[in-house]
């Protein structure tokens, strides 16, 4: 079985409570630098619980961790038959697609401000247009790498300068994930900040939302 395809899926997690508990314990005690697992750890610290898909992703990360032992092999089902063709007739298995795709997001902090010292406006994240804020995921099973990149923008289309941060032990600048020098805010935090002296709402953000017929999140 090709290890690039031998992975847990959501059915494995739903059918075995022990696997879900193992993923939960692994994420809570994670001390590495993988951004995805660190975000899950912070999510658990805030009192949330792992979803089935998040637990499945954590289990697949555990399979690549040499410190994890005795993790059961994913259940491939009873209808899977492994066989090998003769060398002369063997065909190379086609690689899985590497095209990035968007991950579903729930925006709990849909407002934000730039961390620039002269910034004095509270903006609204663009979460509805075609070029909306999104998180893309690019699988690269052949290299055992998984790339997450943020694409952020305000409703007023103010350009956000990306900050390229290399992965740990990255050989070239191409192996980077994108960050932004901004601070995200909840609605209450945004209203409190906009009411302070020398601060205010971005008028262009509000006017653009009004033209679209979209209310403030």
ABEGO torsion letter per residue (X at the ends): XBAAABBBBAAAAAABAAAAAAAAAAAAABABABAAAAAAAAAAAAGBBBBAAAAAAAAAAAAABAABBGBBBBBAEAABBBBBBBAAABBBBBBBBABBBBBBBBBABABBBBABAABABBBBBBAABAABBBBBBBBBAAAGBBBBBBBBBBAAGBBBBBBBBBBBGBABAABBBBBBBBBBBBAAAAAAAAABBGBBBBAAAAAAAAAAGBBBX
